[in-house]
């Protein structure tokens, strides 16, 4: 994953447990400033090591840490230099999800080594959205649930996100919105 | 013209997000989603010429008026560009004839292809508009540049911090070396004075004691500097640890003191570092010693308590209390308060109150410290530490012999003394010889190994901190080659306990001669016992 992910994780850990906790994560995973450069794409094993060590510090299972990190990631991105692009991509959940792939395409154009996922809105009702997620990475389902929760926070929606099934290498997530 | 296809307004809006339908007089009839999604003056009934022009700017005198240009463009491929008169909005497209008048099939043309500040969203563009990838790519590149700039700043800051830390460490290192050298000189001069018959023994003893106290403070500074505090520690059995280090703690006290321990917190563990705990207790004892010019009794008691440092009653037995009482000179309440208050002024000579470090440390563990002046004489110091109920309690056995051990020294013991500081080596060897031991000096680990190859020894007495190979490494090697040799380490600080063997003995520097003698005697007596059984 790219370095911005590591920077976001660092910020989340500092927010939650303080700088010394992150310093311990860095020591345990032999991480230094050179692993936190937003533009650089790092081997996934580095990211996994950082998340695992952070989960241990947070006293959480890795999946739970991934979920809260996914949620935090959206907030971190919108406050970063990427905020204007997120604003541009969509001001409501449906528009945003429908245009995520277009945004990710520009990520790949700008950073050819980046491996980005794909999101397709395959069903839409007033209270329920079904999102199909494709990625050449595995094991990040909890992170995706966190992302969808983060998007709901960002776009003033409340509801739940959960994994509902796997289809031909893709994973389907249902967003149940609290709309009366 | 015969219509080739019929197109609905919704489809029109999907293709031309900013379309405008006008009648023959260029009055707006309908608009596309771009205008519908935001507050704008482009609404049905508005006069197009009042809102837009063909001019790039107000001075463009060659631009034709709209009521001339638009009819002339109808159903031609000629590009129509409209400039909003009140906002920085540009529209481009072509003109179709329509039943009511004209259909201006327009899309947004972003200014400068920069997302920020234009108020544009992806939904303002049709799905196939090439502006979108251009805008997002440029936006992405600008964001990445900003991130790169931040990363460069972070790296530069990290480098500056590292350089500053290095400089600070060097400064502190130089300061410590300077002070240590001074204190060492004081100790040597006074030792020499003690050796002379006409010298003042009491004055020298006081000077040496003061110097060693300052050196202990410097050692503590070094421990902090090396960052021992930041290491996660497993729960530690307090009673066992204090008991194991009692003789070590007693080494801080002169002969006219007694140190007792009453451990009532059996099996209770707290999450603190052993080195820190022993250092802090040493701090308290050294401080107490200062308040007891004529000697006296110091008692350490441990117990589990429901009552916390603030007096609040919490979960059953949530606190481990280490109580240190001495019968020296008492202090008044104000002094007691100042001694633990980190914001209070320093002592008159500029030095910090040593017990502040006790409070700082105990608070860093989640606990606290309290000090109370006793009514008659003496002081009651209590350290509150939160009890850890977790398993994996560390048990530490590397203990020196208890004070007053009953073993009689065996005077013929052969002791190999290893110490890189020549004067200290000479002094220890001389003392041991006077005590009746066969003492052989070695200035470093290599000399010690050489000596071991050419002679037999009962005990290895070695300094820990030495250049090239330290005393702990030497001890491991000696034990591997000569398992019958007893090992005694000497150090001013506690080495990494994971490197120590449980049966090794340890003496704290500055050396207490009687404790040295007892430890040697005990070690040799035990070796003699094991040889005969």
Interface residues (C-beta under 8 A of the other chain):
Chain A: X3 X4 X20 X23 X24 X33 X34 X36 X37 X38 X39 X80 X81 X82 X84 X85 X87 X88 X89 X90 X91 X95 X99 X102 X103 X105 X106 X107 X109 X110 X111
Chain B: X115 X116 X120 X121 X122 X123 X132 X133 X135 X136 X137 X139 X140 X141 X142 X143 X144 X146 X147 X148 X150 X151 X154 X155 X158 X230 X232
